[in-house]
Amino acid sequence: MVLNKFPWNHQRRFNAYANYFCQHFGERIQKLSIDAGFTCPNRDGRISIGGCTYCNNDAFNPSYCLPEKSVNQQIEEGIEFHTKRYRRAEKYLAYFQAFSNTYAPLSDLKKIYNQALHHPSIAGLVIGTRPDCIDEEKLDYFAQLSKEKYLIIEYGIESCYDKTLQTINRGHNFETLRKILELTAAKEIKTGGHIIFGLPSETKQEMLAEAEILSKLPLNNIKFHQLQIIKNTTMEQQYFKSPKDFIFFELDEYIEFMVDFLERLNPLFVVERFAGEVPPRFLVNPGWGLIRNDQILQKIEKRLEERETWQGKKY
């Protein structure tokens, strides 16, 4: 294998998020999560109630993220949080993460996003949302904004299979996602996607086959999470009622699966993360203990080397 023949400009066996940002900005960039008080159409009754069966936003929101705080206050506290926990970055991306962050009239969205963009440490926006909470008027606004600032819209894909989307009460089908991704990309807006491995009713063969399906989508970035049963969710109730309906990856098994998946994945996709990390107090099932994401990443990179393989080898 000749490493310099990879379609990305770094010496790793996958298209890594950290390297991508160093190339794009020329320096370290850190994401700051913000909870701007949005909800979702499958929570407020427009489509459904209860939300996605696996979802409890408290499980991944940092302690400083509270919707009653202003966007500016969350940014200031987020910078302080990251300064204490990580090596300090000079610039940050405002990550509107909780719930569906385009689920409001455009006039309201502009006010919210402008609060972040006016902060001197914010270099751009990451906007997490659903494909049914976007329309052409909003995309035109994002397209204009993306000419001035870094901007990416991160869509929750979760699964490529309609049977699974129905099971988890997603409230839309895969075709809805595909069409809005194509429209977003056509307006030259960066796109991200989020996939969960291990959702009820899916076999490992079906999960692996998603690599080919996803690779055809106009995605820039992608995130992978293993299924975790989170407290105070509908899925927690389903798990206790029918635990045999759930199949969880052992850690070594997941490492091997991710290497298999990477081999089949579009090599141009930037991989943001390979696994989800939730505070233990939120977990129903034991998961993989106290292992951190950086340790999982090291295991995946080691296995890529051992197998002499890389992202997109079988693409």
Backbone as numpy.savetxt, mean C-alpha at the origin, in Angstrom:
# Nx Ny Nz CAx CAy CAz Cx Cy Cz
24.24 -14.29 -14.15 23.40 -13.10 -14.15 24.28 -11.85 -14.15
23.90 -10.86 -14.94 24.63 -9.60 -14.99 23.75 -8.53 -14.37
24.14 -8.04 -13.18 23.29 -7.13 -12.43 23.01 -5.84 -13.17
24.00 -5.34 -13.94 23.79 -4.05 -14.58 22.84 -4.12 -15.77
22.28 -5.28 -16.02 21.26 -5.40 -17.06 19.85 -5.26 -16.49
19.75 -5.05 -15.18 18.44 -4.80 -14.60 17.90 -3.48 -15.15
16.57 -3.35 -15.26 15.97 -2.11 -15.78 15.92 -0.99 -14.75
16.55 -1.17 -13.59 16.65 -0.11 -12.59 18.13 0.09 -12.30
18.46 1.23 -11.73 19.86 1.63 -11.61 20.43 1.41 -10.22
20.26 0.22 -9.66 20.90 -0.10 -8.40 21.20 -1.59 -8.36
22.09 -1.96 -7.49 22.61 -3.33 -7.45 21.84 -4.21 -6.47
20.55 -4.24 -6.60 19.72 -5.14 -5.79 18.89 -5.98 -6.75
18.35 -7.08 -6.24 17.66 -8.03 -7.10 16.17 -7.75 -7.24
15.74 -6.65 -6.70 14.38 -6.19 -6.94 14.38 -4.68 -7.01
13.32 -4.12 -7.56 13.24 -2.67 -7.78 12.79 -2.00 -6.49
13.74 -1.63 -5.66 13.49 -1.24 -4.27 13.03 0.21 -4.16
12.08 0.41 -3.28 11.48 1.72 -3.01 12.51 2.73 -2.53
13.36 2.33 -1.59 14.35 3.25 -1.03 15.29 3.76 -2.12
15.72 2.88 -2.99 16.62 3.28 -4.07 15.92 4.18 -5.07
14.65 3.87 -5.33 13.87 4.69 -6.27 13.79 6.13 -5.78
13.53 6.32 -4.49 13.40 7.68 -3.97 14.74 8.40 -3.93
15.81 7.70 -3.63 17.13 8.33 -3.67 17.44 8.83 -5.08
17.07 8.04 -6.08 17.28 8.46 -7.46 16.39 9.62 -7.84
15.13 9.59 -7.36 14.16 10.62 -7.77 14.44 11.96 -7.08
14.73 11.91 -5.77 14.90 13.15 -5.01 16.37 13.50 -4.74
17.24 12.52 -4.87 18.64 12.77 -4.57 18.95 12.80 -3.09
17.99 12.40 -2.26 18.17 12.39 -0.81 17.11 11.48 -0.18
17.28 11.25 1.13 16.32 10.43 1.85 14.99 11.16 1.98
13.90 10.43 1.74 12.54 10.96 1.90 11.78 10.03 2.82
11.01 10.60 3.74 10.23 9.82 4.68 8.74 10.13 4.52
7.91 9.10 4.55 6.46 9.32 4.51 5.93 9.60 5.91
5.02 10.57 6.00 4.34 10.90 7.25 2.86 10.60 7.10
2.35 9.67 7.87 0.93 9.33 7.81 0.08 10.46 8.37
-1.06 10.70 7.71 -2.01 11.73 8.14 -3.41 11.14 8.10
-4.16 11.37 9.16 -5.57 10.98 9.21 -6.39 12.26 9.11
-6.98 12.48 7.94 -7.72 13.72 7.70 -9.22 13.57 7.98
-9.61 12.45 8.57 -11.00 12.29 8.99 -11.95 11.81 7.91
-11.43 11.15 6.88 -12.29 10.62 5.83 -12.99 9.34 6.31
-13.97 8.90 5.53 -14.58 7.60 5.74 -14.56 6.86 4.39
-15.40 5.85 4.22 -15.45 5.07 2.98 -16.91 4.83 2.59
-17.18 4.66 1.29 -18.56 4.42 0.85 -19.11 3.06 1.26
-18.23 2.13 1.66 -18.75 0.86 2.17 -18.77 0.84 3.70
-18.65 2.03 4.28 -18.82 2.19 5.72 -20.03 3.06 6.04
-20.24 4.10 5.21 -21.27 5.09 5.55 -22.63 4.76 4.95
-22.73 3.61 4.25 -24.02 3.18 3.73 -24.26 3.51 2.28
-23.38 4.28 1.65 -23.59 4.58 0.23 -23.53 3.30 -0.60
-22.58 2.44 -0.27 -22.47 1.13 -0.91 -22.82 0.03 0.07
-22.27 0.14 1.28 -22.45 -0.89 2.29 -22.17 -0.26 3.65
-22.19 -1.09 4.68 -21.80 -0.65 6.01 -20.79 -1.65 6.57
-20.03 -1.21 7.53 -19.08 -2.12 8.17 -17.69 -2.08 7.60
-17.55 -1.63 6.35 -16.23 -1.55 5.73 -15.69 -2.90 5.31
-14.46 -2.91 4.81 -13.81 -4.16 4.43 -13.64 -5.02 5.68
-13.80 -6.31 5.53 -13.87 -7.20 6.69 -12.57 -7.24 7.49
-11.43 -6.92 6.86 -10.13 -7.02 7.51 -9.68 -5.71 8.15
-10.44 -4.63 8.00 -9.92 -3.28 8.23 -10.19 -2.76 9.64
-9.11 -2.33 10.27 -9.16 -1.54 11.50 -8.03 -0.53 11.41
-8.35 0.70 11.03 -7.31 1.70 10.77 -6.44 2.00 11.99
-6.97 1.79 13.18 -6.18 2.04 14.38 -4.93 1.16 14.44
-4.98 0.03 13.73 -3.87 -0.92 13.80 -2.63 -0.43 13.06
-2.78 0.49 12.13 -1.59 0.96 11.40 -1.39 2.47 11.48
-2.29 3.19 12.14 -2.11 4.63 12.30 -1.11 4.91 13.42
-0.07 5.70 13.18 0.83 6.09 14.27 0.07 6.86 15.35
0.65 6.93 16.53 -0.04 7.52 17.67 -0.38 8.99 17.48
0.41 9.69 16.68 0.15 11.12 16.47 -0.99 11.38 15.48
-1.44 10.34 14.79 -2.46 10.49 13.74 -3.85 10.47 14.36
-4.43 11.63 14.54 -5.79 11.74 15.05 -6.52 12.78 14.22
-7.71 12.42 13.71 -8.40 13.33 12.79 -8.81 14.66 13.43
-8.90 14.70 14.77 -9.27 15.97 15.42 -8.11 16.96 15.41
-6.91 16.48 15.10 -5.75 17.38 14.96 -5.72 17.93 13.54
-5.22 19.13 13.38 -5.08 19.70 12.03 -4.02 18.93 11.26
-4.06 19.07 9.94 -3.05 18.43 9.09 -1.67 18.94 9.48
-1.55 20.24 9.69 -0.26 20.82 10.04 0.27 20.27 11.36
-0.62 20.12 12.35 -0.18 19.58 13.64 0.28 18.14 13.50
-0.41 17.35 12.70 0.01 15.96 12.48 1.38 15.91 11.78
1.61 16.83 10.86 2.91 16.87 10.18 4.01 17.20 11.18
3.80 18.21 11.99 4.81 18.61 12.98 5.09 17.47 13.96
4.04 16.83 14.45 4.25 15.74 15.39 4.83 14.52 14.69
4.49 14.33 13.41 5.05 13.23 12.65 6.54 13.39 12.42
6.97 14.61 12.14 8.40 14.88 11.97 9.14 14.59 13.28
8.56 15.02 14.39 9.18 14.76 15.69 9.23 13.25 15.97
8.16 12.55 15.65 8.09 11.10 15.83 9.19 10.40 15.05
9.34 10.76 13.78 10.33 10.10 12.93 11.75 10.51 13.29
11.93 11.73 13.78 13.26 12.17 14.20 13.77 11.33 15.36
12.87 10.96 16.27 13.25 10.16 17.43 13.47 8.70 17.05
12.68 8.20 16.09 12.70 6.77 15.80 13.65 6.40 14.67
13.83 7.31 13.71 14.64 7.01 12.54 15.68 8.11 12.33
16.60 7.81 11.41 17.52 8.87 10.98 16.72 9.98 10.32
16.99 11.21 10.67 16.18 12.33 10.22 16.28 12.53 8.71
15.13 12.73 8.10 15.07 13.12 6.69 14.87 14.63 6.62
15.27 15.20 5.52 15.10 16.64 5.32 13.74 16.94 4.69
13.24 16.00 3.90 11.97 16.20 3.21 11.04 15.02 3.48
9.75 15.30 3.42 8.74 14.29 3.74 7.63 14.30 2.69
6.96 13.15 2.59 5.74 13.03 1.79 4.57 12.91 2.75
3.55 13.72 2.55 2.34 13.63 3.36 1.53 12.45 2.85
1.39 11.42 3.69 0.71 10.19 3.30 -0.69 10.19 3.89
-1.67 10.51 3.06 -3.07 10.47 3.48 -3.51 9.02 3.38
-3.48 8.36 4.54 -3.53 6.90 4.58 -4.87 6.34 5.04
-5.43 6.89 6.10 -6.59 6.27 6.73 -7.86 6.40 5.88
-8.51 5.27 5.65 -9.77 5.23 4.90 -9.58 5.71 3.46
-10.60 6.37 2.87 -10.57 6.72 1.43 -10.38 8.23 1.28
-9.18 8.63 0.91 -8.77 10.03 1.01 -9.09 10.89 -0.20
-10.02 10.40 -1.02 -10.61 11.25 -2.07 -12.14 11.23 -1.97
-12.63 10.73 -0.85 -14.07 10.58 -0.67 -14.66 11.85 -0.07
-14.68 12.90 -0.89 -15.22 14.21 -0.50 -15.28 15.07 -1.75
-16.04 16.14 -1.74 -16.06 17.06 -2.89 -14.67 17.62 -3.14
-14.38 17.92 -4.39 -13.05 18.40 -4.76 -12.67 19.67 -4.00
-13.64 20.55 -3.78 -13.33 21.79 -3.06 -12.80 21.50 -1.66
-13.35 20.47 -0.99 -12.87 20.08 0.34 -11.50 19.44 0.26
-11.30 18.62 -0.77 -10.00 17.96 -0.92 -8.89 18.98 -1.11
-9.13 19.98 -1.91 -8.10 21.01 -2.15 -7.67 21.67 -0.85
-8.64 22.00 0.00 -8.31 22.65 1.28 -7.44 21.74 2.14
-7.77 20.45 2.16 -7.01 19.50 2.98 -5.60 19.32 2.44
-5.49 19.08 1.14 -4.16 18.84 0.56 -3.30 20.09 0.62
-3.90 21.26 0.46 -3.12 22.50 0.49 -2.49 22.74 1.86
-3.16 22.29 2.92 -2.57 22.42 4.25 -1.23 21.69 4.31
-1.18 20.52 3.69 0.06 19.75 3.68 1.09 20.37 2.75
0.67 20.77 1.57 1.60 21.27 0.57 2.24 22.60 0.96
1.58 23.35 1.84 2.14 24.63 2.28 3.18 24.48 3.38
3.33 23.27 3.90 4.35 23.04 4.92 5.72 22.94 4.24
6.72 23.66 4.73 8.02 23.71 4.03 8.75 22.38 3.94
8.41 21.41 4.80 9.11 20.13 4.77 8.43 19.09 3.88
7.28 19.42 3.33 6.52 18.46 2.52 6.88 18.60 1.04
7.39 17.51 0.48 7.82 17.50 -0.92 6.76 16.95 -1.86
5.69 16.38 -1.32 4.66 15.82 -2.18 3.63 15.05 -1.38
2.72 14.40 -2.11 1.58 13.71 -1.50 1.52 12.26 -1.93
1.13 11.40 -1.00 0.73 10.03 -1.29 -0.71 9.92 -0.82
-1.61 9.57 -1.74 -3.04 9.61 -1.44 -3.62 8.21 -1.57
-4.00 7.63 -0.44 -4.60 6.31 -0.45 -6.11 6.41 -0.64
-6.64 5.60 -1.57 -8.08 5.67 -1.83 -8.58 4.40 -2.49
-9.85 4.42 -2.86 -10.52 3.33 -3.54 -10.82 3.74 -4.98
-10.96 2.78 -5.89 -11.23 3.14 -7.29 -12.61 3.75 -7.52
-13.55 3.53 -6.56 -14.88 4.10 -6.74 -15.04 5.45 -6.04
-13.92 6.02 -5.59 -13.95 7.34 -4.95 -13.18 8.38 -5.77
-13.01 8.10 -7.04 -12.26 8.97 -7.95 -13.13 9.24 -9.17
-13.08 10.47 -9.66 -13.75 10.79 -10.93 -12.81 11.65 -11.77
-13.23 11.95 -12.98 -12.34 12.65 -13.91 -12.00 14.06 -13.44
-12.95 14.73 -12.78 -12.67 16.09 -12.27 -11.54 16.05 -11.24
-11.58 15.08 -10.35 -10.52 14.95 -9.35 -9.20 14.57 -10.01
-9.25 13.69 -10.98 -8.03 13.29 -11.66 -7.40 14.45 -12.42
-8.21 15.32 -13.00 -7.67 16.50 -13.68 -6.93 17.40 -12.69
-7.49 17.53 -11.50 -6.82 18.32 -10.46 -5.49 17.66 -10.07
-5.50 16.35 -9.85 -4.27 15.66 -9.47 -3.23 15.72 -10.60
-3.69 15.66 -11.83 -2.76 15.74 -12.96 -2.04 17.08 -12.97
-2.76 18.15 -12.72 -2.15 19.48 -12.67 -1.20 19.58 -11.48
-1.63 19.07 -10.35 -0.82 19.13 -9.14 0.47 18.33 -9.30
0.40 17.22 -10.00 1.57 16.36 -10.15 2.65 16.99 -11.03
2.31 18.03 -11.75 3.32 18.76 -12.53 4.16 19.66 -11.64
3.64 19.96 -10.45 4.33 20.88 -9.55 4.98 20.16 -8.38
4.37 19.07 -7.91 4.85 18.33 -6.75 4.83 16.84 -7.05
5.64 16.10 -6.30 5.54 14.64 -6.39 4.17 14.23 -5.88
3.49 13.36 -6.63 2.16 12.90 -6.23 1.94 11.49 -6.76
1.43 10.64 -5.90 1.05 9.30 -6.33 -0.27 8.94 -5.66
-1.16 8.33 -6.42 -2.43 7.84 -5.89 -2.30 6.34 -5.66
-2.51 5.94 -4.43 -2.35 4.54 -4.03 -3.72 3.90 -3.89
-4.02 2.96 -4.78 -5.32 2.29 -4.78 -5.25 0.97 -4.03
-6.26 0.72 -3.22 -6.39 -0.58 -2.60 -6.91 -1.58 -3.62
-6.06 -2.48 -4.04 -6.47 -3.55 -4.97 -6.95 -4.75 -4.16
-6.13 -5.19 -3.23 -6.38 -6.26 -2.27 -6.40 -7.63 -2.92
-7.17 -7.78 -4.01 -7.22 -9.06 -4.72 -7.62 -8.79 -6.17
-7.19 -9.69 -7.06 -7.57 -9.58 -8.47 -8.83 -10.39 -8.78
-9.42 -11.02 -7.77 -10.54 -11.93 -7.99 -11.83 -11.37 -7.40
-12.86 -11.32 -8.24 -14.14 -10.76 -7.80 -14.75 -11.56 -6.65
-14.55 -12.88 -6.64 -15.11 -13.70 -5.56 -14.53 -13.27 -4.22
-13.24 -12.94 -4.22 -12.60 -12.50 -2.98 -13.06 -11.11 -2.58
-13.14 -10.22 -3.56 -13.58 -8.85 -3.27 -14.97 -8.84 -2.67
-15.81 -9.75 -3.15 -17.16 -9.86 -2.57 -17.09 -10.41 -1.14
-16.24 -11.40 -0.93 -16.11 -12.02 0.39 -15.65 -11.01 1.44
-14.75 -10.11 1.07 -14.21 -9.16 2.04 -15.00 -7.85 2.08
-16.17 -7.84 1.41 -17.05 -6.66 1.41 -16.35 -5.42 0.84
-15.62 -5.64 -0.24 -14.88 -4.53 -0.83 -15.81 -3.50 -1.47
-16.91 -3.97 -2.06 -17.89 -3.04 -2.60 -17.68 -2.64 -4.04
-16.67 -3.23 -4.70 -16.46 -3.00 -6.13 -15.79 -4.23 -6.71
-15.76 -4.34 -8.02 -15.11 -5.48 -8.65 -13.75 -5.08 -9.22
-13.02 -6.06 -9.74 -11.68 -5.82 -10.24 -11.69 -4.94 -11.49
-12.73 -5.06 -12.31 -12.81 -4.26 -13.52 -12.90 -2.77 -13.19
-13.59 -2.43 -12.12 -13.66 -1.03 -11.69 -12.26 -0.51 -11.38
-11.48 -1.31 -10.71 -10.10 -0.94 -10.39 -9.27 -0.79 -11.65
-9.36 -1.74 -12.55 -8.54 -1.70 -13.76 -8.83 -0.44 -14.58
-10.11 -0.10 -14.73 -10.47 1.06 -15.55 -9.96 2.36 -14.93
-10.08 2.51 -13.61 -9.65 3.76 -12.99 -8.13 3.87 -12.98
-7.44 2.74 -12.88 -5.98 2.76 -12.99 -5.55 3.23 -14.37
-6.22 2.72 -15.39 -5.89 3.12 -16.75 -6.16 4.60 -16.98
-7.26 5.09 -16.42 -7.59 6.51 -16.56 -6.58 7.38 -15.81
-6.20 6.95 -14.62 -5.22 7.69 -13.83 -3.89 7.76 -14.56
-3.43 6.64 -15.06 -2.15 6.59 -15.76 -2.20 7.40 -17.06
-3.36 7.40 -17.72 -3.50 8.16 -18.97 -3.33 9.65 -18.73
-3.61 10.10 -17.52 -3.44 11.51 -17.17 -2.05 11.78 -16.59
-1.16 10.80 -16.73 0.24 10.92 -16.33 0.39 11.15 -14.83
-0.47 10.49 -14.06 -0.39 10.51 -12.61 0.21 9.19 -12.14
1.16 9.25 -11.24 1.77 8.02 -10.72 0.73 7.22 -9.94
0.83 5.90 -10.04 -0.14 5.02 -9.39 0.56 3.98 -8.52
-0.07 3.68 -7.40 0.40 2.60 -6.54 -0.72 1.63 -6.29
-0.36 0.43 -5.86 -1.37 -0.59 -5.57 -0.99 -1.39 -4.34
-2.00 -1.96 -3.70 -1.83 -2.69 -2.44 -2.51 -4.04 -2.58
-1.78 -5.12 -2.28 -2.29 -6.49 -2.41 -2.13 -7.23 -1.08
-3.12 -8.03 -0.73 -3.06 -8.85 0.48 -3.01 -10.33 0.07
-2.04 -11.06 0.59 -1.92 -12.48 0.31 -2.47 -13.28 1.49
-3.40 -14.18 1.20 -3.96 -15.05 2.22 -5.41 -14.78 2.52
-6.07 -13.98 1.70 -7.48 -13.69 1.93 -8.33 -14.95 1.79
-9.43 -15.05 2.54 -10.25 -16.26 2.52 -10.68 -16.63 1.10
-10.67 -17.91 0.82 -11.13 -18.55 -0.42 -10.06 -18.58 -1.50
-8.92 -17.94 -1.30 -7.89 -17.95 -2.33 -6.85 -19.05 -2.06
-6.50 -19.78 -3.11 -5.43 -20.76 -3.01 -4.09 -20.09 -3.29
-3.03 -20.76 -2.92 -1.69 -20.20 -3.17 -1.41 -20.13 -4.67
-1.98 -21.05 -5.42 -1.82 -21.00 -6.87 -2.51 -19.76 -7.45
-3.68 -19.44 -6.92 -4.39 -18.24 -7.38 -3.61 -16.98 -7.00
-3.05 -16.96 -5.81 -2.26 -15.80 -5.39 -1.05 -15.61 -6.30
-0.38 -16.70 -6.60 0.81 -16.62 -7.47 0.42 -16.14 -8.86
-0.74 -16.57 -9.34 -1.20 -16.16 -10.67 -1.51 -14.67 -10.75
-1.69 -14.03 -9.60 -1.95 -12.59 -9.60 -0.75 -11.79 -10.12
0.43 -12.36 -10.07 1.62 -11.65 -10.58 1.43 -11.28 -12.04
0.92 -12.21 -12.82 0.71 -11.94 -14.25 -0.39 -10.92 -14.46
-1.46 -11.01 -13.67 -2.58 -10.08 -13.80 -2.13 -8.67 -13.44
-1.46 -8.53 -12.30 -1.00 -7.22 -11.84 0.02 -6.62 -12.79
0.87 -7.45 -13.36 1.94 -6.96 -14.22 1.43 -6.25 -15.46
0.18 -6.49 -15.81 -0.41 -5.85 -16.99 -1.06 -4.51 -16.65
-1.14 -4.18 -15.37 -1.75 -2.93 -14.96 -0.75 -1.78 -15.04
-1.22 -0.56 -15.25 -0.31 0.59 -15.32 0.07 1.10 -13.93
0.81 0.29 -13.20 1.24 0.63 -11.84 2.68 1.12 -11.85
2.97 2.07 -10.99 4.35 2.48 -10.74 4.91 1.76 -9.52
4.14 1.74 -8.44 4.57 1.15 -7.17 3.60 0.08 -6.73
4.08 -0.85 -5.90 3.21 -1.89 -5.39 3.64 -2.29 -3.98
2.66 -2.61 -3.12 2.89 -3.07 -1.76 2.28 -4.45 -1.59
2.95 -5.29 -0.82 2.43 -6.61 -0.50 2.27 -6.75 1.01
1.16 -7.33 1.44 0.91 -7.62 2.85 0.46 -9.06 2.99
0.93 -9.75 4.00 0.36 -11.03 4.38 -0.91 -10.77 5.19
-1.86 -11.68 5.10 -3.09 -11.51 5.87 -2.80 -11.61 7.36
-3.31 -10.64 8.10 -3.26 -10.67 9.56 -4.68 -10.43 10.07
-5.11 -11.21 11.02 -6.43 -11.03 11.60 -6.33 -9.97 12.70
-7.02 -8.86 12.51 -6.92 -7.72 13.40 -8.14 -7.67 14.32
-7.90 -7.31 15.55 -8.99 -7.20 16.52 -10.00 -6.14 16.11
-11.24 -6.36 16.53 -12.34 -5.42 16.27 -12.62 -5.25 14.78
-12.54 -6.35 14.06 -12.92 -6.37 12.64 -13.94 -7.48 12.42
-14.64 -7.36 11.30 -15.58 -8.43 10.92 -14.84 -9.74 10.69
-13.62 -9.64 10.14 -12.84 -10.86 9.88 -12.47 -11.58 11.17
-12.28 -10.85 12.24 -12.02 -11.49 13.53 -13.19 -12.40 13.91
-14.42 -11.91 13.74 -15.59 -12.71 14.06 -15.68 -13.94 13.15
-15.37 -13.74 11.85 -15.41 -14.85 10.90 -14.36 -15.89 11.24
-13.21 -15.42 11.66 -12.10 -16.33 12.01 -12.47 -17.21 13.19
-13.04 -16.62 14.23 -13.42 -17.42 15.40 -14.57 -18.38 15.09
-15.43 -17.99 14.15 -16.55 -18.84 13.78 -16.10 -20.01 12.91
-15.19 -19.74 11.95 -14.77 -20.79 11.01 -13.26 -20.70 10.76
-12.44 -21.05 11.74 -10.98 -20.91 11.59 -10.40 -21.73 10.45
-11.07 -22.81 10.06 -10.54 -23.65 8.98 -10.65 -22.99 7.61
-11.41 -21.90 7.53 -11.53 -21.18 6.26 -10.29 -20.33 5.97
-9.38 -20.23 6.94 -8.22 -19.36 6.81 -6.94 -20.19 6.76
-6.10 -19.85 5.80 -4.80 -20.51 5.65 -3.72 -19.43 5.76
-2.83 -19.58 6.74 -1.80 -18.57 6.96 -0.44 -19.10 6.52
0.37 -18.21 5.95 1.73 -18.57 5.58 2.61 -18.67 6.82
3.41 -19.74 6.90 4.54 -19.72 7.82 5.59 -18.76 7.24
6.47 -18.25 8.08 7.40 -17.22 7.62 8.28 -17.72 6.47
8.90 -18.87 6.63 9.78 -19.39 5.57 8.99 -19.67 4.29
7.77 -20.12 4.46 6.89 -20.38 3.32 6.58 -19.07 2.59
6.35 -18.01 3.35 6.05 -16.70 2.73 7.27 -16.15 1.99
8.46 -16.33 2.56 9.68 -15.88 1.90 9.80 -16.56 0.54
9.58 -17.87 0.52 9.69 -18.63 -0.74 8.61 -18.18 -1.72
7.40 -17.97 -1.21 6.31 -17.51 -2.08 6.64 -16.15 -2.69
7.18 -15.23 -1.89 7.48 -13.89 -2.39 8.56 -13.93 -3.47
9.52 -14.82 -3.33 10.56 -14.95 -4.36 9.93 -15.48 -5.65
9.07 -16.48 -5.52 8.35 -17.00 -6.69 7.53 -15.89 -7.36
6.87 -15.09 -6.54 6.02 -14.02 -7.05 6.86 -12.95 -7.74
7.96 -12.56 -7.12 8.84 -11.53 -7.71 9.36 -11.96 -9.08
9.68 -13.22 -9.22 10.18 -13.71 -10.50 9.19 -13.44 -11.63
7.90 -13.45 -11.31 6.85 -13.32 -12.31 6.34 -11.88 -12.44
6.85 -10.97 -11.61 6.33 -9.61 -11.54 7.04 -8.68 -12.51
6.27 -7.77 -13.09 6.82 -6.74 -13.97 8.04 -6.08 -13.30
9.22 -6.14 -13.93 10.43 -5.61 -13.28 10.44 -4.10 -13.14
9.54 -3.39 -13.83 9.49 -1.95 -13.72 8.72 -1.48 -12.49
7.95 -2.36 -11.88 7.20 -1.98 -10.68 8.17 -1.74 -9.51
8.01 -0.62 -8.83 8.78 -0.35 -7.62 8.09 -1.04 -6.45
8.83 -1.87 -5.74 8.26 -2.62 -4.62 8.47 -1.82 -3.34
7.37 -1.39 -2.73 7.45 -0.58 -1.52 7.65 -1.42 -0.27
6.94 -2.53 -0.16 7.09 -3.39 1.01 6.62 -4.79 0.68
7.14 -5.74 1.44 6.81 -7.15 1.22 5.85 -7.71 2.26
5.68 -7.01 3.36 4.84 -7.55 4.44 4.28 -6.41 5.27
3.15 -6.70 5.92 2.54 -5.74 6.82 3.08 -5.91 8.23
3.05 -4.82 8.98 3.54 -4.85 10.35 2.51 -4.16 11.24
1.98 -4.92 12.19 0.92 -4.42 13.07 1.38 -4.60 14.52
1.14 -3.62 15.38 1.48 -3.80 16.79 0.83 -5.07 17.35
1.57 -5.87 18.11 1.05 -7.17 18.59 -0.28 -7.07 19.32
-0.55 -5.95 19.98 -1.80 -5.83 20.74 -3.03 -5.85 19.86
-2.85 -5.63 18.54 -3.99 -5.65 17.62 -4.21 -7.01 16.98
-3.27 -7.93 17.14 -3.32 -9.20 16.41 -4.15 -10.24 17.14
-4.99 -10.93 16.37 -5.76 -12.06 16.88 -4.94 -13.34 16.72
-4.46 -13.59 15.52 -3.61 -14.76 15.29 -2.17 -14.39 15.62
-1.34 -15.34 16.04 0.00 -15.00 16.53 0.94 -14.44 15.48
0.68 -14.73 14.20 1.56 -14.19 13.16 2.96 -14.77 13.25
3.98 -13.92 13.00 5.37 -14.37 12.95 6.18 -13.86 14.13
5.52 -13.61 15.23 6.24 -13.13 16.40 6.65 -11.67 16.25
7.80 -11.32 16.77 8.22 -9.92 16.82 9.17 -9.56 15.69
9.25 -10.37 14.65 10.11 -10.06 13.52 9.65 -8.77 12.84
10.61 -7.93 12.46 10.30 -6.64 11.85 10.43 -6.74 10.33
9.88 -5.74 9.64 9.88 -5.76 8.18 11.29 -5.76 7.59
12.22 -5.05 8.24 13.58 -5.03 7.71 14.22 -6.41 7.77
13.84 -7.21 8.77 14.36 -8.57 8.87 13.76 -9.47 7.79
12.47 -9.26 7.50 11.83 -10.01 6.42 12.47 -9.65 5.09
12.74 -8.37 4.89 13.40 -7.93 3.66 14.76 -8.61 3.52
15.53 -8.68 4.58 16.85 -9.32 4.52 16.72 -10.79 4.13
15.71 -11.48 4.66 15.50 -12.88 4.33 15.14 -13.06 2.86
14.31 -12.15 2.34 13.92 -12.23 0.92 15.13 -11.97 0.03
15.92 -10.98 0.37 17.10 -10.67 -0.46 18.11 -11.81 -0.41
18.25 -12.42 0.76 19.16 -13.56 0.87 18.67 -14.71 0.01
17.36 -14.96 0.03 16.81 -16.07 -0.75 16.91 -15.80 -2.25
16.75 -14.55 -2.66 16.94 -14.19 -4.06 18.36 -14.53 -4.52
19.33 -14.23 -3.67 20.72 -14.54 -4.00 20.94 -16.04 -4.03
20.41 -16.75 -3.06 20.60 -18.21 -3.01 20.02 -18.88 -4.23
18.90 -18.37 -4.72 18.25 -18.97 -5.89 18.73 -18.36 -7.21
19.66 -17.42 -7.12 20.20 -16.76 -8.31 19.06 -16.24 -9.19
18.16 -15.49 -8.57 17.01 -15.00 -9.30 16.76 -13.54 -8.95
15.76 -12.93 -9.59 15.50 -11.52 -9.42 14.10 -11.17 -9.90
13.63 -9.99 -9.56 12.31 -9.52 -9.98 12.20 -9.49 -11.49
11.21 -10.20 -12.02 10.98 -10.19 -13.45 11.74 -11.25 -14.23
12.45 -12.14 -13.58 13.22 -13.15 -14.29 12.33 -14.00 -15.19
11.10 -14.30 -14.71 10.18 -15.13 -15.50 9.03 -14.30 -16.09
9.18 -13.01 -16.05 8.11 -12.11 -16.54 7.98 -12.22 -18.05
